Amino acid sequence: MATSGQHALRQSHGDEENPAAAVSAAEEKGRPARTNRIASLDIFRGLTVALMILVDGAGGEWPVIGHAPWNGCNLADFVMPFFLFIVGMAIPLSLKRMPSRLQAFRRVMVRTLKLLFWGIILQGGYSHAPDNLTYGVDMKQIRWCGILQRIALAYMVVAVLEILIKDAKFEGQQTTGYSIFKLYWWQWFLGVCVIVIYFSVIYGAYVPDWEFTVHNIDSQDNRKVFKVVCGTRGRLDPPCNAVAFVDRQVLGINHMYHHPAWKRTKACTFKSPHEGPLRNDAPAWCQSPFEPEGIVSSISAILSTIIGVHFGHVLVHMKGHLDRLKHWFSIGAALLVLGIVLHFSHAIPLNKQLYSFSYVCVTAGTSGILFCTFYVLVDILGFRNLFLPLEWIGMNAMLVFVMAAEGIFEGFLNGWYYETTNNTLVYWIRKHVFIQVWRSRRVGVLLYVIFAQILFWALVAGVLHRMGIYWKL
């Protein structure tokens, strides 16, 4: 959709107000110039979706790009913060010409509900694509949290605050230096509140002993009940952290993620960091669920979106490329250094599962620096054509997320099989065109994901862009 004047909107990804949020153009001779898209934001979004497809499809064969089993930060651990940063950055742009607070609030709430709906369908357990040709979920086991649900929460909180503090006098107001912090001090007050709440819970909440029942038909311990001894507070290890404790109390342990990354820790398997059978002496918690997109960690994740909003405010209020870049890069570098110092000083470890403060700093800082890089290459130097596949994905990110990252398209293709469900076009291509040709499963799977998934859907998104077709929420 489009609005009049200097601001254009086009919604194609459900995790923000629009996927290619535009900024106002300079006026010439009293008339507004043609609205320009921020191509670097599309490209950053496309890169993030591509990374998600890559780490989901090849992370099992290449653990270095998969999620870190516990402390640490691998390539996959940057995907969620990138999404949240992009969502935040687009909010000031999409609400720049807000017609009315009521209408803007209604639009935000509707899109939040749509995100929650798709999150439950795709990640709650209802869809079992692409390998298991089934659908439906036992409501006793449904997973309430997930990627889209976390994005929905962060988007709703930050967007509503943006609507409430938005003032007509902000329009067109230019800022210099760090006066923009003063202009939007409410968003930083929200950030401080988030930090206080998060630290109060993870260091102050008492975690008692707890029990769980194994629900895994492939395990010899299926239906057995295990007890985990804690009785402590302030610990950040897998079994006794307050993040998981809150999720168990609020969500219920059966509604949490049953395949957490911690199962790949050395305490759980000899094949760490690869997946593998549990050690004979593995502690009981290795078989328990854990929610990586849970309640407390999602509260902390709001910080990533707040930082993204600040970058969006800079884009709106600072008109010079150099001023923008100096501000963005200084913030990004400061956050990155702070997060690294906190981790290597052992004050606060990098941990995606807990969404620790050092993790927020490192990933948000990386987001800012990476966006600066795209901004220079694309929006200043004009090397846009080099990144067209990523831009196409970014303009139809929701479609690619559902069809490729969540495997819905492959699930559809796998539904057409010959004699057995392992004899499908998808399996044949992966095995004969990639794995056997390269005589390596690791290399074959990696190339399959790059060419048959990422590049394929980039071309599909490019064709749809030519046709003006976008998935809008």
C-alpha positions in Angstrom: 0.0 0.0 0.0 1.1 3.6 -0.4 0.4 6.8 1.4 0.5 10.3 -0.2 3.3 12.9 0.0 6.8 12.0 0.8 6.3 8.7 2.6 5.6 5.3 0.9 4.7 2.1 2.7 4.6 -1.4 1.4 4.0 -4.3 3.8 5.3 -7.7 2.8 6.9 -9.1 5.9 4.9 -9.7 9.1 7.6 -8.7 11.5 7.3 -5.0 10.9 5.1 -2.3 9.5 6.6 -2.6 6.0 9.5 -4.5 4.5 11.0 -1.6 2.5 10.3 1.3 4.7 10.8 4.5 2.9 12.1 7.9 3.9 11.0 11.3 2.7 12.9 12.8 -0.3 14.3 16.3 -0.4 12.0 18.9 -1.8 12.8 20.7 -5.0 11.2 23.8 -6.2 8.5 23.5 -3.6 7.4 20.0 -4.7 8.2 16.8 -3.0 10.7 14.7 -4.9 9.9 11.1 -5.8 9.9 8.8 -2.8 13.0 6.6 -2.5 13.1 3.2 -0.9 15.8 2.4 1.6 17.3 -0.4 -0.4 19.9 -1.2 2.3 17.0 -2.1 4.8 15.5 -4.5 2.2 18.9 -6.1 1.6 19.6 -6.4 5.4 16.2 -8.1 5.8 16.8 -10.4 2.9 20.2 -11.4 4.3 18.6 -12.2 7.6 16.0 -14.5 6.0 18.8 -16.1 3.9 20.9 -16.7 7.0 17.9 -18.3 8.7 17.4 -20.7 5.8 21.1 -21.5 5.8 21.5 -22.2 9.5 18.3 -24.2 9.7 19.1 -26.3 6.6 22.9 -26.8 7.1 23.4 -26.1 10.8 23.1 -29.8 11.6 26.0 -30.6 9.3 28.0 -27.5 10.1 27.7 -26.8 13.9 29.9 -23.7 13.6 27.0 -21.9 11.9 24.3 -23.5 14.1 23.2 -22.2 17.5 25.7 -22.3 20.2 24.8 -25.2 22.6 24.8 -22.8 25.6 27.3 -19.9 26.1 28.8 -18.4 23.0 27.6 -16.9 19.8 27.6 -18.6 16.4 26.2 -17.4 13.1 22.7 -18.7 13.8 22.5 -16.7 17.0 22.6 -13.4 15.1 19.4 -14.2 13.1 16.8 -13.3 15.8 18.5 -10.0 16.9 18.8 -9.0 13.2 15.1 -9.5 12.7 14.3 -7.5 15.8 16.7 -4.7 14.9 15.1 -4.4 11.4 11.6 -4.4 12.9 12.6 -1.6 15.3 14.3 0.5 12.6 11.2 0.3 10.3 8.8 1.5 13.0 9.7 5.3 13.0 9.6 5.2 9.2 6.3 3.5 8.9 4.7 5.8 11.5 6.3 8.9 10.2 3.0 10.1 8.6 0.7 8.7 11.2 -2.9 9.7 10.2 -4.2 9.3 13.8 -3.2 7.5 17.0 -6.3 5.4 17.0 -5.8 4.2 13.4 -2.1 3.5 14.0 -2.8 1.6 17.2 -5.4 -0.5 15.4 -3.0 -1.3 12.6 -0.3 -2.3 15.1 -2.6 -4.6 17.1 -4.0 -6.3 14.0 -0.5 -7.1 12.7 0.5 -8.3 16.1 -2.4 -10.7 16.2 -1.5 -11.9 12.7 2.1 -12.6 13.7 0.9 -14.5 16.7 -1.5 -16.6 14.6 1.2 -17.5 12.0 3.7 -18.2 14.8 1.4 -20.8 16.4 0.6 -22.4 13.0 4.2 -22.6 11.9 6.1 -23.2 15.1 3.5 -24.2 17.7 3.6 -27.8 16.3 0.5 -27.7 14.0 2.6 -27.9 10.8 5.1 -30.8 10.6 6.7 -29.8 7.2 8.8 -30.6 5.4 9.8 -34.1 6.5 6.8 -35.4 8.4 3.8 -35.3 6.1 1.3 -34.6 8.9 -0.4 -31.6 10.5 -2.2 -30.9 13.8 -1.0 -30.7 17.3 -2.1 -32.1 20.7 -3.2 -29.1 22.7 -1.5 -30.6 25.7 1.9 -30.3 23.9 1.4 -27.1 21.8 4.3 -24.7 21.9 3.1 -21.2 22.7 6.3 -19.3 21.9 8.5 -19.0 18.8 10.3 -16.6 16.5 7.2 -14.8 15.2 5.6 -14.6 18.7 8.8 -12.9 20.0 8.8 -10.5 17.1 5.1 -9.8 17.7 5.7 -8.9 21.4 8.7 -6.6 20.7 6.9 -5.0 17.8 3.7 -4.3 19.8 5.5 -2.9 22.8 7.8 -0.6 20.9 5.3 0.5 18.2 2.7 1.4 20.8 5.3 3.5 22.7 6.2 5.2 19.4 2.5 6.0 18.8 2.0 7.4 22.3 5.1 9.6 22.4 4.8 10.8 18.8 4.3 14.5 18.6 3.5 16.7 15.5 6.4 19.0 16.4 8.7 16.0 15.8 7.9 16.1 12.1 10.7 17.4 10.0 12.7 18.3 13.1 16.4 17.9 12.5 18.9 17.0 15.2 22.6 17.1 15.6 24.9 15.1 17.8 23.2 13.2 20.5 20.2 15.5 21.0 18.1 12.7 19.5 18.5 10.8 22.7 16.7 13.7 24.5 14.0 13.9 21.9 13.1 10.3 22.4 14.0 9.8 26.0 10.9 7.7 26.7 12.2 4.8 24.6 15.4 4.8 26.6 13.4 4.9 29.8 11.6 1.7 28.5 15.0 0.2 27.8 16.2 0.8 31.4 12.9 -0.7 32.7 13.5 -3.8 30.6 17.1 -4.2 31.9 15.9 -3.7 35.5 13.2 -6.3 35.1 15.4 -8.8 33.4 18.3 -8.6 35.9 15.9 -8.7 38.8 14.4 -11.9 37.6 17.5 -13.8 36.5 19.6 -12.8 39.6 16.8 -12.5 42.2 14.3 -15.2 41.5 14.6 -18.4 43.6 14.7 -21.5 41.5 13.4 -24.6 43.4 13.9 -28.2 42.6 11.7 -29.3 39.7 10.5 -32.4 37.9 9.6 -33.3 34.3 8.4 -36.3 32.3 10.2 -37.4 29.2 7.9 -37.4 26.1 10.0 -39.1 23.5 8.9 -42.4 22.0 12.4 -43.0 20.7 13.9 -42.7 24.1 14.2 -45.7 26.5 13.2 -43.2 29.2 9.9 -42.3 27.6 7.2 -41.5 30.2 9.8 -41.6 33.0 9.8 -38.8 35.6 13.1 -37.1 36.5 13.9 -34.6 39.3 16.4 -31.8 38.9 18.0 -30.4 42.0 18.4 -26.6 42.2 17.3 -24.7 45.3 19.3 -21.6 44.3 19.2 -18.2 42.8 21.3 -16.2 40.4 22.7 -19.2 38.4 22.9 -19.0 34.6 23.5 -22.7 33.8 21.0 -24.9 31.9 19.1 -26.6 34.7 18.8 -23.9 37.3 18.4 -20.5 35.5 15.4 -18.3 36.3 14.5 -17.8 32.6 13.5 -21.5 32.3 11.9 -21.4 35.8 9.5 -18.6 34.8 8.6 -20.4 31.6 7.8 -23.6 33.4 5.6 -21.8 35.9 3.7 -19.7 33.3 3.7 -21.7 30.1 3.9 -25.1 31.5 6.8 -27.5 30.8 4.9 -29.5 28.2 4.4 -26.3 26.1 8.1 -25.5 25.8 10.5 -26.4 23.0 11.5 -30.1 23.2 14.7 -29.9 21.2 16.8 -27.2 22.9 20.4 -26.5 21.7 21.7 -27.5 25.1 21.3 -31.2 24.2 24.5 -30.7 22.1 26.6 -29.6 25.1 29.5 -31.8 26.3 27.6 -32.7 29.4 24.9 -34.3 27.3 26.6 -35.9 24.3 30.1 -37.1 23.3 29.5 -35.7 19.8 29.3 -32.1 21.0 28.8 -29.6 19.3 27.1 -32.0 16.9 23.8 -33.7 17.7 24.2 -37.3 19.0 22.9 -39.8 21.4 23.0 -38.9 25.1 25.9 -39.9 27.2 25.2 -42.7 29.7 26.1 -40.3 32.5 24.2 -37.4 31.1 22.4 -35.3 33.7 18.6 -35.6 33.7 18.0 -32.0 32.4 19.5 -33.0 29.1 16.2 -34.6 28.2 14.0 -31.7 29.5 12.4 -29.0 27.4 13.6 -25.5 27.3 12.0 -22.4 25.6 14.6 -20.3 23.7 11.9 -17.7 22.9 10.4 -17.7 26.4 8.9 -14.9 28.5 11.8 -13.4 30.3 14.2 -13.7 27.4 11.6 -12.1 25.1 11.4 -9.2 27.6 15.2 -8.8 27.2 14.8 -9.1 23.4 12.8 -5.8 23.4 16.1 -4.1 23.9 17.2 -5.2 20.4 14.1 -3.6 18.9 14.6 -0.4 20.9 18.1 0.0 19.5 16.7 -0.5 16.0 14.1 2.2 16.7 16.9 4.6 17.6 18.6 3.9 14.3 15.3 4.6 12.5 15.0 7.9 14.3 18.4 8.9 13.2 17.4 8.1 9.6 14.3 10.3 10.0 15.8 13.3 11.7 19.4 13.4 10.4 19.6 14.3 6.7 23.3 14.0 6.0 24.9 10.7 5.1 28.0 11.4 7.1 26.1 12.5 10.2 24.0 9.4 10.1 27.0 7.1 9.7 29.0 8.7 12.4 26.1 8.3 14.9 25.2 4.8 13.8 28.8 3.5 13.8 29.7 5.0 17.1 26.6 3.4 18.8 27.2 0.1 17.1 30.9 0.0 17.9 30.3 0.9 21.6 27.7 -1.8 22.0 29.9 -4.4 20.3 32.9 -3.6 22.6 30.8 -3.5 25.7 29.3 -6.9 25.0 32.7 -8.5 24.2 34.1 -7.0 27.4 31.2 -8.3 29.5 31.6 -11.8 28.0 35.4 -12.3 28.2 35.6 -10.7 31.7 33.1 -13.4 32.7 30.7 -10.8 34.1 27.8 -11.7 31.8 28.3 -14.5 29.3 27.0 -14.3 25.7 24.0 -16.5 25.7 21.2 -16.5 23.1 19.0 -19.0 25.0 18.9 -16.5 28.0 19.1 -13.5 25.7 21.7 -12.1 28.1 22.6 -8.4 28.2 26.1 -9.0 26.7 24.3 -10.9 23.9 22.0 -7.9 23.3 25.0 -5.6 23.0 27.1 -7.8 20.7 24.2 -8.6 18.3 22.8 -5.1 18.3 26.2 -3.6 17.7 26.8 -6.0 14.9 23.4 -5.2 13.4 24.3 -1.5 13.5 27.7 -1.9 11.9 26.3 -4.3 9.2 23.6 -1.9 8.3 26.1 0.9 8.0 28.0 -1.2 5.6 25.0 -1.9 3.4 24.0 1.8 3.7 27.4 2.9 2.3 27.6 0.3 -0.4 24.0 0.6 -1.6 22.4 3.9 -0.7 25.6 6.0 -1.0 27.9 4.3 -3.5 25.1 2.8 -5.6 26.2 -0.9 -5.7 22.6 -2.0 -5.4 22.7 -4.5 -8.3 25.2 -6.6 -6.5 22.7 -7.4 -3.8 19.5 -7.8 -5.9 18.8 -11.4 -4.8 18.9 -10.3 -1.2 16.7 -7.3 -1.9 14.1 -9.4 -3.6 14.0 -11.7 -0.6 13.7 -8.7 1.7 10.8 -7.3 -0.2 8.9 -10.6 0.1 10.4 -11.8 3.3 7.2 -13.3 4.8 6.7 -15.5 1.8 10.2 -16.8 1.8 10.2 -17.2 5.5 7.1 -19.4 5.3 7.9 -21.4 2.2 11.6 -21.9 2.7 12.6 -21.3 6.3 9.6 -23.1 7.6 9.7 -25.7 4.9 6.1 -25.4 3.7 6.9 -25.6 0.0 9.2 -28.6 0.5 6.5 -30.2 2.6 4.1 -29.8 -0.3 6.6 -31.4 -2.8 7.3 -34.2 -0.4 3.6 -35.0 -0.4 4.0 -36.4 -3.9 6.2 -39.5 -3.4 6.7 -42.8 -5.1 6.1 -45.9 -2.9 7.9 -44.4 0.1 8.0 -40.9 1.7 11.8 -41.0 1.2 11.4 -41.2 -2.5 10.5 -37.7 -3.4 11.8 -35.0 -5.8 13.3 -33.1 -2.9 15.2 -36.1 -1.6 16.3 -37.1 -5.1 17.7 -33.7 -5.9 19.5 -33.4 -2.6 21.0 -36.8 -2.8 21.9 -37.2 -6.5 22.5 -33.6 -7.6 24.4 -32.4 -4.6 25.5 -35.0 -2.1 26.7 -37.8 -4.5 28.2 -35.4 -7.0 30.4 -33.8 -4.3 30.9 -37.2 -2.4 30.3 -35.4 0.8 27.1 -35.0 2.8 28.3 -31.9 4.5 29.3 -30.1 1.3 26.2 -31.4 -0.6 23.8 -30.3 2.1 25.4 -26.8 2.2 25.3 -26.4 -1.6 21.7 -27.7 -1.7 20.6 -25.0 0.8 22.4 -22.3 -1.0 21.3 -23.1 -4.5 18.0 -25.1 -4.2 16.6 -23.0 -1.4 18.1 -19.5 -1.0 18.9 -18.8 -4.6 15.7 -20.5 -5.8 13.5 -18.4 -3.6 15.5 -15.2 -4.4 14.6 -15.8 -8.1 11.0 -16.5 -7.2 10.8 -13.3 -5.1 12.4 -11.4 -8.0 9.7 -12.6 -10.4 7.0 -11.7 -7.9 8.5 -8.3 -7.4 8.4 -7.7 -11.2 4.7 -8.6 -11.0 4.1 -6.4 -8.0 3.0 -9.3 -5.8 3.9 -9.2 -2.1 2.7 -11.1 1.0 1.1 -8.5 3.1 0.0 -8.8 6.7 
